[in-house]
Amino acid sequence: MNESNFIEQFGKEMPMKWNINLIFHSMGPIRSKAAMKLAHKLGFLKARHYPGGWEEWSEKQGLPLKKE
């Protein structure tokens, strides 16, 4: 995807492959780790994932966990 299409679709600048702030998360570690591995294969070698998932992060931030 080119940068202008990315901005149009997501409303943000496209991340650069060297960006260390590309962090994946989900409710648990499985999907975020899979996303990180895919990003690494695509050249985003500094991408990371938060293994604790959304639930752990929200508890550490003092946020209520929204279950719908």
mmCIF file as Biopython writes it, N, C-alpha, C and O atoms, coordinates in Angstrom:
data_model
#
loop_
_atom_site.group_PDB
_atom_site.id
_atom_site.type_symbol
_atom_site.label_atom_id
_atom_site.label_alt_id
_atom_site.label_comp_id
_atom_site.label_asym_id
_atom_site.label_entity_id
_atom_site.label_seq_id
_atom_site.pdbx_PDB_ins_code
_atom_site.Cartn_x
_atom_site.Cartn_y
_atom_site.Cartn_z
_atom_site.occupancy
_atom_site.B_iso_or_equiv
_atom_site.auth_seq_id
_atom_site.auth_asym_id
_atom_site.pdbx_PDB_model_num
ATOM 1   N N  . MET A ? 1  ? 0.856   -1.166  0.000  1.0 0.0 1  A 1 
ATOM 2   C CA . MET A ? 1  ? 0.000   0.000   0.000  1.0 0.0 1  A 1 
ATOM 3   C C  . MET A ? 1  ? 0.902   1.229   0.000  1.0 0.0 1  A 1 
ATOM 4   O O  . MET A ? 1  ? 1.886   1.283   0.738  1.0 0.0 1  A 1 
ATOM 5   N N  . ASN A ? 2  ? 0.573   2.191   -0.810 1.0 0.0 2  A 1 
ATOM 6   C CA . ASN A ? 2  ? 1.381   3.406   -0.800 1.0 0.0 2  A 1 
ATOM 7   C C  . ASN A ? 2  ? 0.939   4.312   0.350  1.0 0.0 2  A 1 
ATOM 8   O O  . ASN A ? 2  ? -0.114  4.115   0.956  1.0 0.0 2  A 1 
ATOM 9   N N  . GLU A ? 3  ? 1.783   5.316   0.630  1.0 0.0 3  A 1 
ATOM 10  C CA . GLU A ? 3  ? 1.545   6.155   1.808  1.0 0.0 3  A 1 
ATOM 11  C C  . GLU A ? 3  ? 0.241   6.939   1.734  1.0 0.0 3  A 1 
ATOM 12  O O  . GLU A ? 3  ? -0.456  7.063   2.741  1.0 0.0 3  A 1 
ATOM 13  N N  . SER A ? 4  ? -0.102  7.467   0.570  1.0 0.0 4  A 1 
ATOM 14  C CA . SER A ? 4  ? -1.337  8.259   0.483  1.0 0.0 4  A 1 
ATOM 15  C C  . SER A ? 4  ? -2.575  7.389   0.694  1.0 0.0 4  A 1 
ATOM 16  O O  . SER A ? 4  ? -3.535  7.837   1.321  1.0 0.0 4  A 1 
ATOM 17  N N  . ASN A ? 5  ? -2.573  6.156   0.185  1.0 0.0 5  A 1 
ATOM 18  C CA . ASN A ? 5  ? -3.691  5.243   0.432  1.0 0.0 5  A 1 
ATOM 19  C C  . ASN A ? 5  ? -3.773  4.853   1.907  1.0 0.0 5  A 1 
ATOM 20  O O  . ASN A ? 5  ? -4.866  4.720   2.457  1.0 0.0 5  A 1 
ATOM 21  N N  . PHE A ? 6  ? -2.612  4.670   2.547  1.0 0.0 6  A 1 
ATOM 22  C CA . PHE A ? 6  ? -2.585  4.332   3.957  1.0 0.0 6  A 1 
ATOM 23  C C  . PHE A ? 6  ? -3.196  5.461   4.784  1.0 0.0 6  A 1 
ATOM 24  O O  . PHE A ? 6  ? -4.019  5.218   5.667  1.0 0.0 6  A 1 
ATOM 25  N N  . ILE A ? 7  ? -2.792  6.682   4.494  1.0 0.0 7  A 1 
ATOM 26  C CA . ILE A ? 7  ? -3.315  7.842   5.232  1.0 0.0 7  A 1 
ATOM 27  C C  . ILE A ? 7  ? -4.820  7.971   5.012  1.0 0.0 7  A 1 
ATOM 28  O O  . ILE A ? 7  ? -5.564  8.253   5.951  1.0 0.0 7  A 1 
ATOM 29  N N  . GLU A ? 8  ? -5.263  7.769   3.786  1.0 0.0 8  A 1 
ATOM 30  C CA . GLU A ? 8  ? -6.693  7.866   3.485  1.0 0.0 8  A 1 
ATOM 31  C C  . GLU A ? 8  ? -7.492  6.805   4.246  1.0 0.0 8  A 1 
ATOM 32  O O  . GLU A ? 8  ? -8.572  7.088   4.765  1.0 0.0 8  A 1 
ATOM 33  N N  . GLN A ? 9  ? -6.959  5.589   4.309  1.0 0.0 9  A 1 
ATOM 34  C CA . GLN A ? 9  ? -7.697  4.504   4.964  1.0 0.0 9  A 1 
ATOM 35  C C  . GLN A ? 9  ? -7.630  4.566   6.483  1.0 0.0 9  A 1 
ATOM 36  O O  . GLN A ? 9  ? -8.629  4.310   7.156  1.0 0.0 9  A 1 
ATOM 37  N N  . PHE A ? 10 ? -6.461  4.903   7.035  1.0 0.0 10 A 1 
ATOM 38  C CA . PHE A ? 10 ? -6.285  4.836   8.490  1.0 0.0 10 A 1 
ATOM 39  C C  . PHE A ? 10 ? -6.188  6.190   9.183  1.0 0.0 10 A 1 
ATOM 40  O O  . PHE A ? 10 ? -6.268  6.261   10.409 1.0 0.0 10 A 1 
ATOM 41  N N  . GLY A ? 11 ? -6.020  7.254   8.425  1.0 0.0 11 A 1 
ATOM 42  C CA . GLY A ? 11 ? -5.941  8.584   9.021  1.0 0.0 11 A 1 
ATOM 43  C C  . GLY A ? 11 ? -4.657  8.836   9.786  1.0 0.0 11 A 1 
ATOM 44  O O  . GLY A ? 11 ? -4.590  9.747   10.610 1.0 0.0 11 A 1 
ATOM 45  N N  . LYS A ? 12 ? -3.646  8.041   9.520  1.0 0.0 12 A 1 
ATOM 46  C CA . LYS A ? 12 ? -2.331  8.157   10.180 1.0 0.0 12 A 1 
ATOM 47  C C  . LYS A ? 12 ? -1.241  7.976   9.142  1.0 0.0 12 A 1 
ATOM 48  O O  . LYS A ? 12 ? -1.471  7.410   8.073  1.0 0.0 12 A 1 
ATOM 49  N N  . GLU A ? 13 ? -0.037  8.467   9.470  1.0 0.0 13 A 1 
ATOM 50  C CA . GLU A ? 13 ? 1.105   8.220   8.591  1.0 0.0 13 A 1 
ATOM 51  C C  . GLU A ? 13 ? 1.477   6.747   8.657  1.0 0.0 13 A 1 
ATOM 52  O O  . GLU A ? 13 ? 1.318   6.101   9.693  1.0 0.0 13 A 1 
ATOM 53  N N  . MET A ? 14 ? 1.969   6.228   7.554  1.0 0.0 14 A 1 
ATOM 54  C CA . MET A ? 14 ? 2.389   4.836   7.489  1.0 0.0 14 A 1 
ATOM 55  C C  . MET A ? 14 ? 3.657   4.655   8.333  1.0 0.0 14 A 1 
ATOM 56  O O  . MET A ? 14 ? 4.580   5.464   8.242  1.0 0.0 14 A 1 
ATOM 57  N N  . PRO A ? 15 ? 3.704   3.594   9.154  1.0 0.0 15 A 1 
ATOM 58  C CA . PRO A ? 15 ? 4.905   3.397   9.974  1.0 0.0 15 A 1 
ATOM 59  C C  . PRO A ? 15 ? 6.117   3.065   9.107  1.0 0.0 15 A 1 
ATOM 60  O O  . PRO A ? 15 ? 5.994   2.414   8.070  1.0 0.0 15 A 1 
ATOM 61  N N  . MET A ? 16 ? 7.265   3.513   9.538  1.0 0.0 16 A 1 
ATOM 62  C CA . MET A ? 16 ? 8.505   3.222   8.834  1.0 0.0 16 A 1 
ATOM 63  C C  . MET A ? 16 ? 9.050   1.881   9.345  1.0 0.0 16 A 1 
ATOM 64  O O  . MET A ? 16 ? 8.778   1.495   10.482 1.0 0.0 16 A 1 
ATOM 65  N N  . LYS A ? 17 ? 9.800   1.189   8.527  1.0 0.0 17 A 1 
ATOM 66  C CA . LYS A ? 17 ? 10.292  -0.143  8.902  1.0 0.0 17 A 1 
ATOM 67  C C  . LYS A ? 17 ? 11.247  -0.110  10.088 1.0 0.0 17 A 1 
ATOM 68  O O  . LYS A ? 17 ? 11.427  -1.133  10.749 1.0 0.0 17 A 1 
ATOM 69  N N  . TRP A ? 18 ? 11.857  1.017   10.374 1.0 0.0 18 A 1 
ATOM 70  C CA . TRP A ? 18 ? 12.788  1.130   11.491 1.0 0.0 18 A 1 
ATOM 71  C C  . TRP A ? 18 ? 12.111  1.613   12.777 1.0 0.0 18 A 1 
ATOM 72  O O  . TRP A ? 18 ? 12.775  1.731   13.807 1.0 0.0 18 A 1 
ATOM 73  N N  . ASN A ? 19 ? 10.824  1.892   12.738 1.0 0.0 19 A 1 
ATOM 74  C CA . ASN A ? 19 ? 10.095  2.462   13.868 1.0 0.0 19 A 1 
ATOM 75  C C  . ASN A ? 19 ? 10.022  1.481   15.044 1.0 0.0 19 A 1 
ATOM 76  O O  . ASN A ? 19 ? 9.552   0.354   14.884 1.0 0.0 19 A 1 
ATOM 77  N N  . ILE A ? 20 ? 10.482  1.904   16.210 1.0 0.0 20 A 1 
ATOM 78  C CA . ILE A ? 20 ? 10.426  1.037   17.403 1.0 0.0 20 A 1 
ATOM 79  C C  . ILE A ? 20 ? 9.091   1.141   18.125 1.0 0.0 20 A 1 
ATOM 80  O O  . ILE A ? 20 ? 8.850   0.391   19.071 1.0 0.0 20 A 1 
ATOM 81  N N  . ASN A ? 21 ? 8.226   2.040   17.710 1.0 0.0 21 A 1 
ATOM 82  C CA . ASN A ? 21 ? 6.938   2.232   18.371 1.0 0.0 21 A 1 
ATOM 83  C C  . ASN A ? 21 ? 5.809   1.472   17.700 1.0 0.0 21 A 1 
ATOM 84  O O  . ASN A ? 21 ? 4.639   1.799   17.900 1.0 0.0 21 A 1 
ATOM 85  N N  . LEU A ? 22 ? 6.136   0.473   16.915 1.0 0.0 22 A 1 
ATOM 86  C CA . LEU A ? 22 ? 5.127   -0.368  16.289 1.0 0.0 22 A 1 
ATOM 87  C C  . LEU A ? 22 ? 4.914   -1.566  17.224 1.0 0.0 22 A 1 
ATOM 88  O O  . LEU A ? 22 ? 5.689   -2.522  17.220 1.0 0.0 22 A 1 
ATOM 89  N N  . ILE A ? 23 ? 3.850   -1.488  18.020 1.0 0.0 23 A 1 
ATOM 90  C CA . ILE A ? 23 ? 3.589   -2.487  19.052 1.0 0.0 23 A 1 
ATOM 91  C C  . ILE A ? 23 ? 2.200   -3.072  18.835 1.0 0.0 23 A 1 
ATOM 92  O O  . ILE A ? 23 ? 1.216   -2.341  18.711 1.0 0.0 23 A 1 
ATOM 93  N N  . PHE A ? 24 ? 2.134   -4.387  18.791 1.0 0.0 24 A 1 
ATOM 94  C CA . PHE A ? 24 ? 0.872   -5.081  18.589 1.0 0.0 24 A 1 
ATOM 95  C C  . PHE A ? 24 ? 0.340   -5.587  19.921 1.0 0.0 24 A 1 
ATOM 96  O O  . PHE A ? 24 ? 1.113   -5.973  20.797 1.0 0.0 24 A 1 
ATOM 97  N N  . HIS A ? 25 ? -0.975  -5.586  20.072 1.0 0.0 25 A 1 
ATOM 98  C CA . HIS A ? 25 ? -1.605  -6.138  21.268 1.0 0.0 25 A 1 
ATOM 99  C C  . HIS A ? 25 ? -2.961  -6.696  20.886 1.0 0.0 25 A 1 
ATOM 100 O O  . HIS A ? 25 ? -3.545  -6.301  19.877 1.0 0.0 25 A 1 
ATOM 101 N N  . SER A ? 26 ? -3.444  -7.591  21.676 1.0 0.0 26 A 1 
ATOM 102 C CA . SER A ? 26 ? -4.802  -8.118  21.532 1.0 0.0 26 A 1 
ATOM 103 C C  . SER A ? 26 ? -5.250  -8.524  22.924 1.0 0.0 26 A 1 
ATOM 104 O O  . SER A ? 26 ? -4.603  -8.160  23.906 1.0 0.0 26 A 1 
ATOM 105 N N  . MET A ? 27 ? -6.323  -9.256  23.031 1.0 0.0 27 A 1 
ATOM 106 C CA . MET A ? 27 ? -6.789  -9.656  24.360 1.0 0.0 27 A 1 
ATOM 107 C C  . MET A ? 27 ? -5.772  -10.565 25.055 1.0 0.0 27 A 1 
ATOM 108 O O  . MET A ? 27 ? -5.682  -10.559 26.282 1.0 0.0 27 A 1 
ATOM 109 N N  . GLY A ? 28 ? -5.028  -11.325 24.308 1.0 0.0 28 A 1 
ATOM 110 C CA . GLY A ? 28 ? -3.994  -12.203 24.854 1.0 0.0 28 A 1 
ATOM 111 C C  . GLY A ? 28 ? -2.779  -12.183 23.947 1.0 0.0 28 A 1 
ATOM 112 O O  . GLY A ? 28 ? -2.741  -11.416 22.985 1.0 0.0 28 A 1 
ATOM 113 N N  . PRO A ? 29 ? -1.784  -13.015 24.235 1.0 0.0 29 A 1 
ATOM 114 C CA . PRO A ? 29 ? -0.514  -12.924 23.514 1.0 0.0 29 A 1 
ATOM 115 C C  . PRO A ? 29 ? -0.462  -13.619 22.154 1.0 0.0 29 A 1 
ATOM 116 O O  . PRO A ? 29 ? 0.442   -13.332 21.369 1.0 0.0 29 A 1 
ATOM 117 N N  . ILE A ? 30 ? -1.375  -14.500 21.851 1.0 0.0 30 A 1 
ATOM 118 C CA . ILE A ? 30 ? -1.237  -15.327 20.649 1.0 0.0 30 A 1 
ATOM 119 C C  . ILE A ? 30 ? -1.351  -14.500 19.369 1.0 0.0 30 A 1 
ATOM 120 O O  . ILE A ? 30 ? -0.477  -14.572 18.505 1.0 0.0 30 A 1 
ATOM 121 N N  . ARG A ? 31 ? -2.416  -13.723 19.243 1.0 0.0 31 A 1 
ATOM 122 C CA . ARG A ? 31 ? -2.602  -12.941 18.017 1.0 0.0 31 A 1 
ATOM 123 C C  . ARG A ? 31 ? -1.593  -11.805 17.894 1.0 0.0 31 A 1 
ATOM 124 O O  . ARG A ? 31 ? -1.133  -11.500 16.794 1.0 0.0 31 A 1 
ATOM 125 N N  . SER A ? 32 ? -1.246  -11.179 19.015 1.0 0.0 32 A 1 
ATOM 126 C CA . SER A ? 32 ? -0.279  -10.080 18.925 1.0 0.0 32 A 1 
ATOM 127 C C  . SER A ? 32 ? 1.099   -10.603 18.525 1.0 0.0 32 A 1 
ATOM 128 O O  . SER A ? 32 ? 1.823   -9.942  17.781 1.0 0.0 32 A 1 
ATOM 129 N N  . LYS A ? 33 ? 1.459   -11.779 19.013 1.0 0.0 33 A 1 
ATOM 130 C CA . LYS A ? 33 ? 2.746   -12.360 18.634 1.0 0.0 33 A 1 
ATOM 131 C C  . LYS A ? 33 ? 2.747   -12.761 17.163 1.0 0.0 33 A 1 
ATOM 132 O O  . LYS A ? 33 ? 3.755   -12.589 16.478 1.0 0.0 33 A 1 
ATOM 133 N N  . ALA A ? 34 ? 1.635   -13.291 16.670 1.0 0.0 34 A 1 
ATOM 134 C CA . ALA A ? 34 ? 1.524   -13.649 15.252 1.0 0.0 34 A 1 
ATOM 135 C C  . ALA A ? 34 ? 1.639   -12.399 14.376 1.0 0.0 34 A 1 
ATOM 136 O O  . ALA A ? 34 ? 2.296   -12.429 13.336 1.0 0.0 34 A 1 
ATOM 137 N N  . ALA A ? 35 ? 1.009   -11.314 14.792 1.0 0.0 35 A 1 
ATOM 138 C CA . ALA A ? 35 ? 1.082   -10.052 14.038 1.0 0.0 35 A 1 
ATOM 139 C C  . ALA A ? 35 ? 2.511   -9.531  14.020 1.0 0.0 35 A 1 
ATOM 140 O O  . ALA A ? 35 ? 2.983   -9.041  12.994 1.0 0.0 35 A 1 
ATOM 141 N N  . MET A ? 36 ? 3.203   -9.636  15.154 1.0 0.0 36 A 1 
ATOM 142 C CA . MET A ? 36 ? 4.589   -9.184  15.226 1.0 0.0 36 A 1 
ATOM 143 C C  . MET A ? 36 ? 5.472   -10.011 14.295 1.0 0.0 36 A 1 
ATOM 144 O O  . MET A ? 36 ? 6.323   -9.460  13.596 1.0 0.0 36 A 1 
ATOM 145 N N  . LYS A ? 37 ? 5.277   -11.321 14.280 1.0 0.0 37 A 1 
ATOM 146 C CA . LYS A ? 37 ? 6.082   -12.187 13.403 1.0 0.0 37 A 1 
ATOM 147 C C  . LYS A ? 37 ? 5.841   -11.849 11.935 1.0 0.0 37 A 1 
ATOM 148 O O  . LYS A ? 37 ? 6.781   -11.841 11.139 1.0 0.0 37 A 1 
ATOM 149 N N  . LEU A ? 38 ? 4.595   -11.573 11.573 1.0 0.0 38 A 1 
ATOM 150 C CA . LEU A ? 38 ? 4.285   -11.185 10.203 1.0 0.0 38 A 1 
ATOM 151 C C  . LEU A ? 38 ? 4.949   -9.852  9.863  1.0 0.0 38 A 1 
ATOM 152 O O  . LEU A ? 38 ? 5.500   -9.688  8.775  1.0 0.0 38 A 1 
ATOM 153 N N  . ALA A ? 39 ? 4.895   -8.910  10.788 1.0 0.0 39 A 1 
ATOM 154 C CA . ALA A ? 39 ? 5.545   -7.615  10.573 1.0 0.0 39 A 1 
ATOM 155 C C  . ALA A ? 39 ? 7.047   -7.799  10.377 1.0 0.0 39 A 1 
ATOM 156 O O  . ALA A ? 39 ? 7.643   -7.145  9.520  1.0 0.0 39 A 1 
ATOM 157 N N  . HIS A ? 40 ? 7.658   -8.676  11.155 1.0 0.0 40 A 1 
ATOM 158 C CA . HIS A ? 40 ? 9.091   -8.948  10.998 1.0 0.0 40 A 1 
ATOM 159 C C  . HIS A ? 40 ? 9.383   -9.499  9.604  1.0 0.0 40 A 1 
ATOM 160 O O  . HIS A ? 40 ? 10.361  -9.102  8.971  1.0 0.0 40 A 1 
ATOM 161 N N  . LYS A ? 41 ? 8.539   -10.411 9.126  1.0 0.0 41 A 1 
ATOM 162 C CA . LYS A ? 41 ? 8.722   -10.972 7.780  1.0 0.0 41 A 1 
ATOM 163 C C  . LYS A ? 41 ? 8.604   -9.900  6.702  1.0 0.0 41 A 1 
ATOM 164 O O  . LYS A ? 41 ? 9.222   -10.009 5.643  1.0 0.0 41 A 1 
ATOM 165 N N  . LEU A ? 42 ? 7.810   -8.865  6.972  1.0 0.0 42 A 1 
ATOM 166 C CA . LEU A ? 42 ? 7.616   -7.774  6.017  1.0 0.0 42 A 1 
ATOM 167 C C  . LEU A ? 42 ? 8.680   -6.685  6.153  1.0 0.0 42 A 1 
ATOM 168 O O  . LEU A ? 42 ? 8.618   -5.671  5.459  1.0 0.0 42 A 1 
ATOM 169 N N  . GLY A ? 43 ? 9.659   -6.887  7.045  1.0 0.0 43 A 1 
ATOM 170 C CA . GLY A ? 43 ? 10.767  -5.949  7.182  1.0 0.0 43 A 1 
ATOM 171 C C  . GLY A ? 43 ? 10.676  -4.994  8.345  1.0 0.0 43 A 1 
ATOM 172 O O  . GLY A ? 43 ? 11.571  -4.168  8.523  1.0 0.0 43 A 1 
ATOM 173 N N  . PHE A ? 44 ? 9.625   -5.074  9.148  1.0 0.0 44 A 1 
ATOM 174 C CA . PHE A ? 44 ? 9.481   -4.219  10.328 1.0 0.0 44 A 1 
ATOM 175 C C  . PHE A ? 44 ? 10.173  -4.929  11.497 1.0 0.0 44 A 1 
ATOM 176 O O  . PHE A ? 44 ? 9.515   -5.424  12.412 1.0 0.0 44 A 1 
ATOM 177 N N  . LEU A ? 45 ? 11.504  -4.972  11.453 1.0 0.0 45 A 1 
ATOM 178 C CA . LEU A ? 45 ? 12.280  -5.811  12.367 1.0 0.0 45 A 1 
ATOM 179 C C  . LEU A ? 45 ? 12.274  -5.327  13.807 1.0 0.0 45 A 1 
ATOM 180 O O  . LEU A ? 45 ? 12.620  -6.093  14.707 1.0 0.0 45 A 1 
ATOM 181 N N  . LYS A ? 46 ? 11.898  -4.101  14.047 1.0 0.0 46 A 1 
ATOM 182 C CA . LYS A ? 46 ? 11.864  -3.571  15.418 1.0 0.0 46 A 1 
ATOM 183 C C  . LYS A ? 46 ? 10.459  -3.605  16.021 1.0 0.0 46 A 1 
ATOM 184 O O  . LYS A ? 46 ? 10.256  -3.149  17.146 1.0 0.0 46 A 1 
ATOM 185 N N  . ALA A ? 47 ? 9.493   -4.143  15.279 1.0 0.0 47 A 1 
ATOM 186 C CA . ALA A ? 47 ? 8.122   -4.262  15.800 1.0 0.0 47 A 1 
ATOM 187 C C  . ALA A ? 47 ? 8.133   -5.170  17.019 1.0 0.0 47 A 1 
ATOM 188 O O  . ALA A ? 47 ? 8.929   -6.105  17.107 1.0 0.0 47 A 1 
ATOM 189 N N  . ARG A ? 48 ? 7.238   -4.881  17.958 1.0 0.0 48 A 1 
ATOM 190 C CA . ARG A ? 48 ? 7.154   -5.644  19.201 1.0 0.0 48 A 1 
ATOM 191 C C  . ARG A ? 48 ? 5.702   -5.993  19.477 1.0 0.0 48 A 1 
ATOM 192 O O  . ARG A ? 48 ? 4.795   -5.529  18.786 1.0 0.0 48 A 1 
ATOM 193 N N  . HIS A ? 49 ? 5.496   -6.813  20.493 1.0 0.0 49 A 1 
ATOM 194 C CA . HIS A ? 49 ? 4.126   -7.086  20.931 1.0 0.0 49 A 1 
ATOM 195 C C  . HIS A ? 49 ? 4.093   -7.037  22.445 1.0 0.0 49 A 1 
ATOM 196 O O  . HIS A ? 49 ? 5.102   -7.268  23.111 1.0 0.0 49 A 1 
ATOM 197 N N  . TYR A ? 50 ? 2.920   -6.733  22.981 1.0 0.0 50 A 1 
ATOM 198 C CA . TYR A ? 50 ? 2.716   -6.691  24.430 1.0 0.0 50 A 1 
ATOM 199 C C  . TYR A ? 50 ? 2.115   -8.027  24.832 1.0 0.0 50 A 1 
ATOM 200 O O  . TYR A ? 50 ? 0.927   -8.259  24.608 1.0 0.0 50 A 1 
ATOM 201 N N  . PRO A ? 51 ? 2.921   -8.918  25.428 1.0 0.0 51 A 1 
ATOM 202 C CA . PRO A ? 51 ? 2.442   -10.275 25.701 1.0 0.0 51 A 1 
ATOM 203 C C  . PRO A ? 51 ? 1.345   -10.370 26.753 1.0 0.0 51 A 1 
ATOM 204 O O  . PRO A ? 51 ? 0.619   -11.364 26.789 1.0 0.0 51 A 1 
ATOM 205 N N  . GLY A ? 52 ? 1.208   -9.365  27.605 1.0 0.0 52 A 1 
ATOM 206 C CA . GLY A ? 52 ? 0.195   -9.428  28.645 1.0 0.0 52 A 1 
ATOM 207 C C  . GLY A ? 52 ? -1.220  -9.229  28.128 1.0 0.0 52 A 1 
ATOM 208 O O  . GLY A ? 52 ? -2.186  -9.567  28.812 1.0 0.0 52 A 1 
ATOM 209 N N  . GLY A ? 53 ? -1.346  -8.691  26.947 1.0 0.0 53 A 1 
ATOM 210 C CA . GLY A ? 53 ? -2.665  -8.473  26.370 1.0 0.0 53 A 1 
ATOM 211 C C  . GLY A ? 53 ? -3.361  -7.255  26.940 1.0 0.0 53 A 1 
ATOM 212 O O  . GLY A ? 53 ? -2.875  -6.604  27.865 1.0 0.0 53 A 1 
ATOM 213 N N  . TRP A ? 54 ? -4.509  -6.968  26.361 1.0 0.0 54 A 1 
ATOM 214 C CA . TRP A ? 54 ? -5.288  -5.791  26.749 1.0 0.0 54 A 1 
ATOM 215 C C  . TRP A ? 54 ? -5.708  -5.850  28.209 1.0 0.0 54 A 1 
ATOM 216 O O  . TRP A ? 54 ? -5.677  -4.837  28.908 1.0 0.0 54 A 1 
ATOM 217 N N  . GLU A ? 55 ? -6.099  -7.025  28.669 1.0 0.0 55 A 1 
ATOM 218 C CA . GLU A ? 55 ? -6.593  -7.150  30.044 1.0 0.0 55 A 1 
ATOM 219 C C  . GLU A ? 55 ? -5.516  -6.750  31.047 1.0 0.0 55 A 1 
ATOM 220 O O  . GLU A ? 55 ? -5.793  -5.973  31.962 1.0 0.0 55 A 1 
ATOM 221 N N  . GLU A ? 56 ? -4.294  -7.262  30.897 1.0 0.0 56 A 1 
ATOM 222 C CA . GLU A ? 56 ? -3.216  -6.911  31.822 1.0 0.0 56 A 1 
ATOM 223 C C  . GLU A ? 56 ? -2.873  -5.429  31.741 1.0 0.0 56 A 1 
ATOM 224 O O  . GLU A ? 56 ? -2.699  -4.766  32.763 1.0 0.0 56 A 1 
ATOM 225 N N  . TRP A ? 57 ? -2.778  -4.916  30.519 1.0 0.0 57 A 1 
ATOM 226 C CA . TRP A ? 57 ? -2.424  -3.513  30.360 1.0 0.0 57 A 1 
ATOM 227 C C  . TRP A ? 57 ? -3.464  -2.616  31.013 1.0 0.0 57 A 1 
ATOM 228 O O  . TRP A ? 57 ? -3.107  -1.670  31.716 1.0 0.0 57 A 1 
ATOM 229 N N  . SER A ? 58 ? -4.750  -2.899  30.790 1.0 0.0 58 A 1 
ATOM 230 C CA . SER A ? 58 ? -5.799  -2.054  31.357 1.0 0.0 58 A 1 
ATOM 231 C C  . SER A ? 58 ? -5.804  -2.118  32.883 1.0 0.0 58 A 1 
ATOM 232 O O  . SER A ? 58 ? -6.073  -1.115  33.544 1.0 0.0 58 A 1 
ATOM 233 N N  . GLU A ? 59 ? -5.509  -3.292  33.447 1.0 0.0 59 A 1 
ATOM 234 C CA . GLU A ? 59 ? -5.421  -3.398  34.913 1.0 0.0 59 A 1 
ATOM 235 C C  . GLU A ? 59 ? -4.274  -2.550  35.443 1.0 0.0 59 A 1 
ATOM 236 O O  . GLU A ? 59 ? -4.429  -1.875  36.461 1.0 0.0 59 A 1 
ATOM 237 N N  . LYS A ? 60 ? -3.124  -2.572  34.770 1.0 0.0 60 A 1 
ATOM 238 C CA . LYS A ? 60 ? -1.976  -1.779  35.212 1.0 0.0 60 A 1 
ATOM 239 C C  . LYS A ? 60 ? -2.238  -0.289  35.082 1.0 0.0 60 A 1 
ATOM 240 O O  . LYS A ? 60 ? -1.674  0.507   35.832 1.0 0.0 60 A 1 
ATOM 241 N N  . GLN A ? 61 ? -3.093  0.099   34.128 1.0 0.0 61 A 1 
ATOM 242 C CA . GLN A ? 61 ? -3.423  1.504   33.928 1.0 0.0 61 A 1 
ATOM 243 C C  . GLN A ? 61 ? -4.596  1.940   34.804 1.0 0.0 61 A 1 
ATOM 244 O O  . GLN A ? 61 ? -4.928  3.124   34.849 1.0 0.0 61 A 1 
ATOM 245 N N  . GLY A ? 62 ? -5.222  0.995   35.496 1.0 0.0 62 A 1 
ATOM 246 C CA . GLY A ? 62 ? -6.371  1.318   36.332 1.0 0.0 62 A 1 
ATOM 247 C C  . GLY A ? 62 ? -7.637  1.554   35.527 1.0 0.0 62 A 1 
ATOM 248 O O  . GLY A ? 62 ? -8.539  2.261   35.977 1.0 0.0 62 A 1 
ATOM 249 N N  . LEU A ? 63 ? -7.711  0.971   34.346 1.0 0.0 63 A 1 
ATOM 250 C CA . LEU A ? 63 ? -8.879  1.146   33.484 1.0 0.0 63 A 1 
ATOM 251 C C  . LEU A ? 63 ? -9.847  -0.020  33.678 1.0 0.0 63 A 1 
ATOM 252 O O  . LEU A ? 63 ? -9.417  -1.148  33.918 1.0 0.0 63 A 1 
ATOM 253 N N  . PRO A ? 64 ? -11.132 0.240   33.577 1.0 0.0 64 A 1 
ATOM 254 C CA . PRO A ? 64 ? -12.082 -0.869  33.652 1.0 0.0 64 A 1 
ATOM 255 C C  . PRO A ? 64 ? -12.012 -1.699  32.378 1.0 0.0 64 A 1 
ATOM 256 O O  . PRO A ? 64 ? -11.881 -1.145  31.287 1.0 0.0 64 A 1 
ATOM 257 N N  . LEU A ? 65 ? -12.096 -2.989  32.500 1.0 0.0 65 A 1 
ATOM 258 C CA . LEU A ? 65 ? -12.078 -3.875  31.331 1.0 0.0 65 A 1 
ATOM 259 C C  . LEU A ? 65 ? -13.480 -3.920  30.749 1.0 0.0 65 A 1 
ATOM 260 O O  . LEU A ? 65 ? -14.433 -4.301  31.428 1.0 0.0 65 A 1 
ATOM 261 N N  . LYS A ? 66 ? -13.597 -3.533  29.505 1.0 0.0 66 A 1 
ATOM 262 C CA . LYS A ? 66 ? -14.885 -3.492  28.827 1.0 0.0 66 A 1 
ATOM 263 C C  . LYS A ? 66 ? -15.140 -4.847  28.181 1.0 0.0 66 A 1 
ATOM 264 O O  . LYS A ? 66 ? -14.402 -5.251  27.283 1.0 0.0 66 A 1 
ATOM 265 N N  . LYS A ? 67 ? -16.157 -5.538  28.617 1.0 0.0 67 A 1 
ATOM 266 C CA . LYS A ? 67 ? -16.531 -6.817  27.996 1.0 0.0 67 A 1 
ATOM 267 C C  . LYS A ? 67 ? -17.885 -6.623  27.346 1.0 0.0 67 A 1 
ATOM 268 O O  . LYS A ? 67 ? -18.867 -6.273  28.001 1.0 0.0 67 A 1 
ATOM 269 N N  . GLU A ? 68 ? -17.915 -6.857  26.048 1.0 0.0 68 A 1 
ATOM 270 C CA . GLU A ? 68 ? -19.184 -6.688  25.314 1.0 0.0 68 A 1 
ATOM 271 C C  . GLU A ? 68 ? -19.556 -7.975  24.654 1.0 0.0 68 A 1 
ATOM 272 O O  . GLU A ? 68 ? -20.587 -8.051  23.987 1.0 0.0 68 A 1 
#
